[in-house]
Amino acid sequence: MQKITTNLWFNDEAEEAAKFYVSIFNNSSINRITRYGKNRNKSMSEGKVMTVEFELDGQHFVALNGGPRYKFSEAISFIVNCDTQEELDFYWERLSEGGDPKAQVCGWLKDTYGVSWQIVPSTLNDMINDANPDKAERVMNALLQMKAKLNINQLTKAYEE
């Protein structure tokens, strides 16, 4: 068992969201579903899904149906590192389905459940932290011009200029 597990609070879409995420990432699965019993949250009926334990590419998560009290924000996001443009395009297209187009900027998106994701090239951190400040600044300037999905070729070109 991993030491730290991310818990995601949903209104009542925990199972639906977990199934959606598992359908996108390889090496992923639904591991266990727990249902509300008689001593339940007053807003949840007996037998309704309480938690869904799932894995995304080997990383453990828990999705909780806790009611509408809390909402997701961009203060927390999941970073998906991509080696190719095709991989980046795949995750961008799948995770942005039904999400908020206004939340798409500089590689960030918000999915249909309100969860924020950053879909980025695996090399991005190295490029923007390069010892040569001119290279790093060119990459950051190129990144900030991208209004939604990132383009690996354009970032690499800015880096290599």
N, C-alpha and C positions, 0 to 999 in steps of 0.2 A: 504494500500500500504506500502511495506517495505521502509525504509529510504534509503538504499543503494542497487542499482541494478548493477550487473555485465554486462558490454557491451563487446561482443566478435566481433571483426572485421574480417570478412571473405572476400575473393576475390569476389566470387559469389555463395558460397555454404551455405548461411545462413539458408535457408529453409530446405535443405537436412540435414544439421548438426543438426538443432533443432529437426527435426523428428527422427533422429538417437538417440539423447540423450533421448528424450521423450519415445522412445521404450524400453529403458534400465531401467529407474528409475520408481518405483511405485509413485502414487500420482503426476503424471506429465501431462502436457498438453501444446498444442499450444494455446495461448490466442488471439493473433491478428497478422495479417500480413499487413504491409503498403507497398505500391508500389510507385516507382518513377513516378512522374508526368511530366508535360511539362517543368517545371523549375528544371531540374534534374542534377545530376552529369553527366558531359560530357561523361564519360566512361560507363554510364548505360542507357539503352534504356527505354523509357516511358513504364510503365506497369510492368517492372521487379521488383522483390521483393527488397525492400529497407531494411526493418527491420522485424524481427520476434520476438514477445514477447512470451516467454514461461516460464514454471515452471518445475523445477526438484525437486521432493519430497517437494513441497511447496516453494522452493527458486526461486525467480524471476530472469530472465535473458533477455537480448536483444541480438539478433544476427543481425549484420549489414552487408549488401553487400556493401563494400566500395571500392572495387577494390584491385589490387595487391600491393599497396603501403606499407602496414605493414604486418609483419609475426608474428606468435606466437613464444614465446621462453619459456624455462624452468624457466625464472625469475618469471613467474606466473604459478601456478598449482592449481588444485582442489583436495582436499583431500576427499576420500570416506572412512569413518570409517566403518569397518565390524566386526560383532560380532562372525562370524563363518568362518571356512575355506571354506565352501560351498559358502557362500556369497562373500567372497574375490575372490574365483575362478570365480564365475559368472561375477562379475564386471571386473575382469582382462581380461577374455576371450572376453567379449563383447566390452569393450573399446579399447582393443589392436588390434581388427580386422582391418586389412589394415593399421595399424600404422607402425612406424619405429622400427623394432626389436633392432636396435643398441641403441635406447633411453630407453631400458628396463633395469633398474638397481635398486636394493634395494627398490622395490615396486613402482618405478616410471615407467610410460609409456607415450608414445606420441600416440594419436589416429590418425585416417586416415586424420583428418583435421589439424593436427599439434598442437592440444591442449594437454598440459601436465596434467597428473593425478597422484595422489599418492593413491594407493589402500592399505590400512593399517588396522591392527587389531585395534579395539576400545581401547584396553588396552595398545597400544604401548607407548603413551606419559607417562602414569603412570609408566610403566616398566623402560623406559630410564631416568626417573626423580626420581627414587626411592631414598629414604634417604640413603640406603645402596649403596655406590659407587661401590662395587664389583658386585652387582646384575646388576646395570645399565650398567656397562662396559661389562659384559658378554652378555647382550642383544644387546648392540651396536655392539660388535664384531660378534655375530651371524648374525645380520642384514646386516652387511657389507660383509658377505660371500655369501649372497643371490644375485645372479647375475640378477635376474629378479623378478618374483612373490615371495611374502613373504609367509613363512610357519609358521602359528600360533603355531603349536605344537613345532617346533624347538625353536622359540623365548620363549615360555613358559618354555620349558625345561631348556634353558640357564638361565632364570630368577630364576627358582626354585632350581638350583644346589646348 
